[in-house]
Amino acid sequence: MLKAAHPERPDALTWAFLGLGVLLLPVGLYLALSAPPDVNQGYLVRIMYLHVPGAWLGYLAFFVTFLYSLLYLLRQDPRYDRVALASAEIGLVFMGLALVTGMLWARPTWGVYWTWEPRLTTTAILFAVYVGYFLLRGAIEDPELRAKAAAAVGVLGFINVPISYMSVKWWRSLHQTQSIDLTTGKVHMDPAMLQALLFNLLVFTLLYLGFVRFRALVAALEARKEEA
Amino acid sequence: MGRVWLLALRDLRLEVRDRAGVLSALSFLAVMLFVMALALGPEEGALRRAAPGVLWVALAFLATLLSTRAFALEVEDATLDDLLLTPGGKEWVYFGKLLFQMLLLLPLSALALFLAAGLFYLPLEKALPLFLTLALGGLGYASVATFYAGLLARLRGREVLLPLLLFSLVVPVVLAGVRATAGLLEGLPVAEVASWWQLLLVFDLVYLTAGALLFPVVMEG
């Protein structure tokens, strides 16, 4: 995911990820809209095809931030910091998407937009941690100290990701448990719906990869301008 | 280990000599509990239900206050760099500051417990398990607070940034702490609360290790 020290423009791989993601997005949308309705929720369940990929990518992006923050702390190479920053930013956007679609979904099914339920609460906190990550970045002017401090938050803040993921199992409450359980590998879903969901997950992941590479490049250009 | 105690005791002595710091922390705690009781009262049942949450929020504020104080003098007198320049690893600075905070936090949280008991009609038969819960949670708070306070010590706007970064990160501790406290106050047997203690202990260990490992890295330079 790293680029040369002085990149000029996005490389072929970035364009490939972005292009493929954008091309497949309508296909994913078609699959989501043609998937069978849910027994209980009817057509409402289709918000899942946006909600689950959003949350999944939020987690994935924060994991990448965690990984590259650790790498930065070990190697002190600014390129790692830029990837961590890019991933956190995109993770925040996707997590926001998951929160918003979740609220839109909660209103008709649970009757309220928001409730202090473990999954919702832990996700909101996760969101707040990475908002703090950017506030901290904004507060520090020295690039080296900024990268170090941000990396520390990127590492410490990640503790909340597994808590958020596992919250539906630890505290059984309103939010349903994972349809695709990564800890046991079990899938509780109709095959047709699963196909559509997996396809959308793939499309969003491609887009994420493209976005991260693109954002890291922009960060590199910014850093060069800052130095000059 | 010797250095850790030395640093903690020196800070403690400075703090006690100054008196203003401890006293203001103490009065802040008292006023906060009083205002919360006033806002939520006067019904006894409502007060009792709210008490665990109020207590843990009060402790969170207290931990923020103490962790800022732990580094305030070092920054004022520009001695932080001298501390960090001593030969050997830098973890001991982290542990020293943490120990200083715990030495203040433990008696203050015991005091907070008694104050809350008076204001919120709490039964204190299980005072010892309750105090153990507060101590475990306090360690969780302080381990993260010390780390962030050190990280932010040299920055402008640290007063705002610290609670923001700290509170979102210690929520698991708040959650486990509130559940354990509420369980004990409702009269649940200690064995049933033990699982929350385990969770608190796990968080304490995770935060402590992460803090001790990251502190030297972010403080140098």
Chai-1 contact restraints between the chains, C-beta under 6 A:
chainA,res_idxA,chainB,res_idxB,connection_type,confidence,min_distance_angstrom,max_distance_angstrom,comment,restraint_id
A,L73,B,V217,contact,1.0,0.0,6.0,A-B,restraint_1
A,I125,B,S168,contact,1.0,0.0,6.0,A-B,restraint_2
A,I125,B,V171,contact,1.0,0.0,6.0,A-B,restraint_3
A,A128,B,S168,contact,1.0,0.0,6.0,A-B,restraint_4
A,V129,B,S168,contact,1.0,0.0,6.0,A-B,restraint_5
A,G132,B,L164,contact,1.0,0.0,6.0,A-B,restraint_6
A,G132,B,L165,contact,1.0,0.0,6.0,A-B,restraint_7
A,G132,B,S168,contact,1.0,0.0,6.0,A-B,restraint_8
A,A139,B,L155,contact,1.0,0.0,6.0,A-B,restraint_9
A,A139,B,G157,contact,1.0,0.0,6.0,A-B,restraint_10
A,A139,B,L161,contact,1.0,0.0,6.0,A-B,restraint_11
A,K148,B,V218,contact,1.0,0.0,6.0,A-B,restraint_12
A,A149,B,L151,contact,1.0,0.0,6.0,A-B,restraint_13
A,A152,B,L214,contact,1.0,0.0,6.0,A-B,restraint_14
A,A152,B,V218,contact,1.0,0.0,6.0,A-B,restraint_15
A,L156,B,A210,contact,1.0,0.0,6.0,A-B,restraint_16
A,I163,B,P172,contact,1.0,0.0,6.0,A-B,restraint_17
